[in-house]
Amino acid sequence: MLIISKVAVFLLWINFLPPLARIIWGERFKRPVDGGGLWFDHHPIFGDHKTIRGVLVSLLGGMAVSPLFAVDVRIGAAAALLAMAGDLLSSFIKRRLHMPCGKNVFILDQIFESLFPALLLRQSLQLTWVQILVILFCFILIAYLGSFLWAFIIFRPSEKNNPRLIRSTVRLREWRACHTPLVRWQTLLNLSSFLAYEVLYFWFFKLTGLQEKGLRNALNVRVVEQTFYFPDLPPSFDGFRILLLTDLHLDGLPDLTTEIVRQVREMEVDLCLVGGDIRMKTYGPMASCLRQLRCLLPHVYSRHGIFGVLGNHDCIEMAVDMEESGLTMLINDSWEIRCNGESLWVVGVDDPHYYRVDDAERAFRGVPEQSFKIFLAHSPEAYKKAVAFRPQLYLCGHTHGGQICLPGRGPIFTNSRAPRFTAVGCWQYKGMTGYTSCGAGASGVPLRFNCPGEISLIRLHRGTASS
């Protein structure tokens, strides 16, 4: 019985490592095994969720634990590779059956990734066929039931039957974050808050004498102008000006609202977009940041209005107050902007970073396929979902451009699961133009180094950049 348990645990371990790597690294180092290629049926060979990274971590993980199971390291490595080969075979079959990536299919998802390595281990461990059958039964049952637990842990709130409406109960964590009595212990035990404030802010920056300089840097907000050219931009929108304000964190820095007002009050723009994160902390009172927002928005002169989305610092109850302040909230929703009989669409999604309740499919519902579309999200992490609906421009923030950067080296941390090419400034992905603002405020530590705060002024022109 002991040998059966050991082999079953070993198989579960090497097959668990790829999804664990996905959680740790997100989109980083993610290279599909099939290179994004298509089979003769014009469907993916395996799918972009089967990665070289997953194969490598399983290989290394199998080699690392082999001595614990009395298995030669070379046998452990071969078993891991056979498990990944079996997993790829299952994916190949599912793609031929036109099943979506990630769909959990009982037995088909588990049989090959356990059978192939088990047959190899049968020789080295002298297992009987009865033992092999028992190992396969245990593995298939545990892996199948474990997939539901894993999905519950990783994908909360559930993506099934999730209407993603403003007042939906699926954002219970966000609702809870707005109520101070409910987060009293979270305030004390929040590890990221403790590290940011108690270690970095109160110790490192104060002791090194950099606190005052970093604070001055954070209040030195600049206007950054960007021009984008689109051949399919409707002629009536040639020269269209967009003011992008994101990551304001208005209650985090004294005089920040005053500085932003000073910068924007003389601007006259056609559209203003607010990219979320009005509040400094992710929990606790929201009244202070909303008061600051009500002071700011009357100084924004936007011909077609002010539209906003929620960020990971914004709780769901703030949406109503934000609308009363003058914002039109786009929470998985869209809005048509008309000018001289022509139009463009602004499409906004809910937070894709922490709450992960962005729903591009719902947001694009009713938007004409051939229309000019501007996609607004709090962070760049919805870029793959967005590109499926072919928006011309993706606008976001969240990363703060790193906020604390090394000279000439760029961000140390981006706090984003999206690739680093989306972390700051202009970027391209499959024909979609993206722009990630550094944001006007500061988060975590209210300091900035080598990364000034940003108010983005974007101009759209019809044509190409060389014309």
Number of C-alpha atoms within 10 A of each C-alpha: 8 7 14 17 14 15 25 22 16 24 24 19 16 28 26 18 20 24 16 14 18 18 12 11 14 16 16 14 14 18 16 17 19 17 15 13 15 13 13 9 10 9 16 20 24 27 23 16 17 23 20 17 19 25 23 16 20 26 24 17 21 27 21 13 18 18 12 10 14 13 18 15 16 12 17 27 23 18 28 30 22 22 28 26 17 22 23 23 18 20 25 19 15 22 19 16 10 12 14 11 15 10 10 15 12 13 15 17 22 24 18 21 29 29 20 19 25 25 15 16 19 15 10 12 14 9 17 11 11 9 17 20 14 16 23 24 17 17 24 22 13 14 21 17 12 13 13 12 11 13 12 13 11 11 12 15 18 14 16 6 7 14 15 20 15 18 14 12 15 20 21 14 15 20 19 17 24 22 15 15 11 14 16 12 10 15 16 10 11 11 10 10 17 15 14 16 15 13 12 15 19 14 14 14 17 12 11 8 11 14 20 12 13 19 18 14 18 23 24 17 20 15 16 14 13 15 13 18 18 17 11 14 21 16 16 15 20 15 17 17 21 22 25 26 25 32 31 30 26 26 22 21 18 12 12 22 23 14 16 24 17 13 16 19 14 11 14 15 20 19 21 25 25 27 28 28 28 30 30 25 20 20 23 20 14 24 14 14 21 19 15 20 23 16 14 20 18 12 16 21 19 18 12 15 16 22 24 28 29 27 29 23 25 25 26 23 16 20 21 14 16 21 14 11 18 17 22 19 24 22 24 26 22 24 19 15 15 13 13 8 6 14 17 20 19 23 28 31 30 32 27 22 21 12 20 18 24 24 23 24 15 16 22 24 13 11 19 11 12 9 18 20 25 19 26 30 35 30 31 29 24 25 21 13 13 25 19 12 16 19 23 19 22 28 25 33 30 31 24 28 27 21 28 21 17 13 10 7 8 18 21 12 15 21 15 19 21 20 16 15 13 25 30 24 16 16 14 13 13 9 11 17 19 24 22 26 28 28 31 29 34 26 24 18 22 23 25 25 19 18 22 24 27 26 24 23 19 20 19 18 20 19 15 11 11 5 6
